[in-house]
Amino acid sequence: MIYLWFPFVVGALAFVFTGMMRYYALSRNIMDVPNARSSHSVATPRGGGVAIVLALLLTLPVLVWADSLNLNVYVSVCLAGGLIAVIGFMDDHGHIDAKWRLLGHFVAAACALYWLNGLPQIGIFGIPFNFGWFGNVLAAFYLVWMLNLYNFMDGIDGIASVEAVCACSGACLLYWIIGVENLIGLPLVLAAAVIGFLCWNFPPAKIFMGDAGSGFLGIVLGIITIQAAWVSSQLLWAWLILLGVFVVDATITLFRRLLRGDKVYEAHRSHAYQFASRYFKRHLPITLGVAAINVFWLLPMAYIVAVLGVDGVVGLIVAYLPLTIIAIKFRAGAVEETE
């Protein structure tokens, strides 16, 4: 019964908190002012993602109390997600050197993995692999990559929010179909919190998410995927499929910039979605396009893997192939000056 009413409470809290954060940002002049690296043209308050953090962390104890959230997962989200949110909040208000941010990211990842009991056995092409301690190292890099790619992809109005809502809602549907309702609680209330924020962030955005919100979303989604992996490898692959738009665009862009020798920690506008938004001269078509890809392509592919039992790696490759073509078409990672 808690799933019928509780998400509305969380969403309402996030909506109210976002309005409060907007007032705070305007009063403190915490603004994203357009520059050569921006994808927007109007000065806009930032840091609204703190509302997602507060709405989620303040309400998760109710899920624990209702036996709808594992205590270890709750502690993992609170400690790791909280640390990432604090680092992002401090960066939103000033600047933290990249090496210290990265150190904090790995500390948060290690903390999360400790409470999640590390990385479980993973099925690859039908063969179970237990990576042992090396798996935990891989998982730490995975969590750090997840939180950073979410930060990278939060560059136009509504896109990061829509991606999180689509992925979490799709996963909840899959959990319900295959009968693992005990996993629904966390992604459901996360989606609700993001929807509350999205009411302010939908194009044209009245406030931006900021590093605190995007990094928090990234690591919490990473934690949820590892939680799912402990139940079934197929669910891990299904989650990676659901998050495919962000994973493909961010990964291709990173590798192309690395190969070119760019300073990958510097701000840029060379992701596929950023080129696309400049091509269409609006954010809304890209954000809606991401939603459409999630609903009409990635969710069915995740269903085929999680419910019908198609090999996860095969499903992932098939799901990512058209995304890769689209990313290349929109020049992910290309030199911006050639635009």
N, C-alpha and C positions, 0 to 999 in steps of 0.2 A: 504493500500500500504506500510505503514511503516514496516510491518512484513516481506516484501519481501527483503528489502535491509539492514535494520538497524541491524539485528543480525550479518551480515558479518562485519560491522563496529566494533561492540562490540567485536567479536571474534578476529579481527585483533589487536585491542588495547590490549586485554588480552595477545595475543601472544607476542607483542612487550614489554609490561610491564614485562612479565615473563622473557624474555631475559635480561632485565635491572636488575631485581631482582637477577637473577643468577650471573650477573657480580658483583653486590653489595655484595652478600653473599660470593663470592669467594674473593673479595678484603678485606672484613672484617673478613674473616675466620669463617663465620657463617656456620658451618658444622655439619651434623649428623654423628658422628663417631660411627662405629659399636661397640656394647657392648653385654653383656649377655642377655639384654632385647630387642635387635634389631631383625628385620626381614630382614635386608640387610647386605651385607658383604663388601661394598665399601663406603668410606667416600663421602657424597653427600651434596651439598649446600641445605639449607632449607629456608623456608619463602616465597616460590614462590606464595603461595596463596594470598599474598598481591595484586598481579596482578589482581586476580578475584575481590577483593574488590574495587580497583581503577577503573577498567573497568566498573563495574556495577554502582557504585555511581556517576561516572562522566557522565554517559550516561542516567541514569534514568530520569533526568529532561526533556529529549526529549520525553519520553513516557508520562510524565505528560502534557507537552505542546500539544501533539497530542491526548489528551483525551484517552490514552490507559492504564493509570494507575491512580488509585484513589489517591488523594493527601494525605489522612490519611495513606494509606498503604505505600506510598513513605516516609513520615516522620518517620513512624515506622521502616522501613528498614534502613534509614539513621542513626537514633539515636541509636536504639538497635544494629543493625549490626555494625555500626561504633564503638560503645563502646566495643563490643566483639572483633572486629578486633584489636583495640588498646591494649586491655588486652592481647590478643594472641601475638601481635607483641612484647610487652614488655617481655612476658614469653619466646618467641623465642630468645630474646637477653640476657636473664639472667634467673632469677627465681622469680616468685611471689608466696608467700605462698598460699597454697590451700584454706584457709579460706577466704582470700581477693579475690582470683579469684572467689570463689563461691558467695561472696557478690556482686561482680560486675556482675555476671551472672544474679542474681535475680533482680538487679536494671535494667539491660537491658530488662529482661522479663517483668517487671512491666511497663516500659516505652513503650514497644511494645504494651502491652495489653491496655494501656491508649488510644493510638491512634487508636487501632483496635476496641474500644468500648467493650472490654472484650470478653468473650466466649458466642456465641449465643446458642439458644436452640438446643439440639442435639437429634436426633431420635435414640432410642435403642430398637431393636426388634419391630420396628414400633410404639413405644410409645415416644412422645415428652417429653423431660426433660429439664426444665429450672432450672439450678443449682444456679442461683443468684450469690451472692458474693463468695460462695464456689466454683463455677465454675471458677471464676477468679483465685482463689488459685490453683486449679487443673491445669488450663491453664499455670500458671507461672511455676509450677513444670514440666509440659510437655515441655515448651520451653527450660528450663534449661537442661532437660534430652536430648532433641533433639540436642542441641549444644554440649553436652558432649559425647553423643553416637557417633556423627559424628567425634569428636576428637579421641575417642577410636578406631573407625573403620578405621581411616586413618593410616594404618600400613604397607601396601605393595604398590608397584608401581601401580598407576592408579586406585585403587579400589574406593576411595572416589569420584574421578572425574567421573568415569563411572557410579556410582550409581546416582549421581546428574543429569547427562545428560539423563540417561534412565528414571528416575522418572519425570523430567521436560518435556521431549519430550513426554512421554506417557500422562501426564496430559494435555499438549497442544492439543494433538490429541482428547482426551475425551472432552475438552472444545469446540473444533470445531464441534464435532459430535452432541453435545447436544445444541449448539447454544449460548454459553456464551463466545463469542469472546472477550468481554471486560476483561476477566481474563487472556487472553493468554500472554499479554505483558511481565509481570514480569518473569514467568518461562521460557519464550522463550529467553529473553536476558540473563538470568542467565545461561541457558544451553549453549548459545553462548560464554559467558565469560569463562565458565569451559572448553569448547572445545579448546579455545585458549591456556589455561594453559595445557590441556591434551597433546597437541603436544609436550611439554617438559617433561611431567610426565608419559607418557605411557612407560611400561616396555621395556627396562631398563631405569629408570627415570634419567633425567639429573638434576632435582631439585625436592625437596619435597615441599608439600603444607605448612606444619607448622601449628601451633596452630591458627595463625591469619586467615588463609584461611579456615581451617576445622571448627572452631567455628563459623565463619561468615556464612559459608554454612549451618550449622546446624540450626542456629536461623532464617535465612532467609527462609529456607524450612519450619520451624515451623510456621513462620508468614504467608507464602503462604497457608498453610493448614487451618489456622484459617480464613483467608480471604475467602477461598473456602467454609468453613462451614457456613459463613453468607449467602451464596447463596443457599446451599443445604447440609444437613447432609450426603447425599449419596456421595457428592464430598469429604467430610472429610474422610469417610471410604475408598473411592477409593485412596486417597493420602496415607493413612496409609498402604494400600495394596501395593502400588507402592514402598514404602520405607521399605517393609517387610524384605529384606535381612539384612539390618543394624539393624532394630528394634529387630528382633528375636535373632540374634547372640549377640548383645550387652546386651540385657535384660537377656537372659539365663546365659551369662557369669557373669554378675553383681550379679544375685541372687545366683549362685553357690559359688562365691567368698565371698559374704556376709555371707552365711550359714556356710562357712568354717572359718570365722573370719579373712579373709585377709584384709589388708589395701587397700581398693578399689581405693584410689586416687593415689596409686603407679603404676609406669609403669610395664607392664607385657606382656607376649606373649601367653595368654591362650584363646584368641578368636578362634572360629572355623576356621575362614579364615586363622589365623596364623598357627594353627596346619596343616591345609590343604596345605599351602604354603611350610611348611617344609616336608610334606609327598611327595609332587610332586617335591620338590627341585627347584621350580621356582615360580615367581609371576604371569607370564603371564596366565597360565591355570586358576588360581583362578579369576583373573580380568575378563577374557573372560567368565568364568563360571557365574560370577555375572551378566554380561550383558545378557547372554542367559536366565538365570532364570527370569530376568526382562522382557525380550521381549516375551518369549514363555510361561511363567506361570503367572507372576504377572500382566502384562498388560491385558491379556484376562480376568483375574479375576476382575480387576478394571473396565473393560468394562461391565462385567455382572452386577456389582453393580451400576455404574454411569449411564449407558445407558439402560440396561434391567430392572433395578429397583429391583433386588434381595436384600433382607435385608442386610444392610451394615455389621452388626455384624456377620451374618451367612457367608457372603462372606469373611470377615476377618479371621474367624476361619478356613474355608476351605483353604484359601490361605496360612495361617501360618502353617498348620499342616505338610506338607512335609518339610517346612523350618526348623521346630522344629526337625524333624527326622534327617535331614541332619546335623544340628548344634550339636545334641547329638552324631551322628555318628563320627563327627570330634572333639568330646570331648570339646565342648565349656565350658570354666570355669574349666577344669580339672587341677590338679596340674602339672605344667610344668616338674618337676623333674622325673615324671613317664613316660615321653615321651621316 
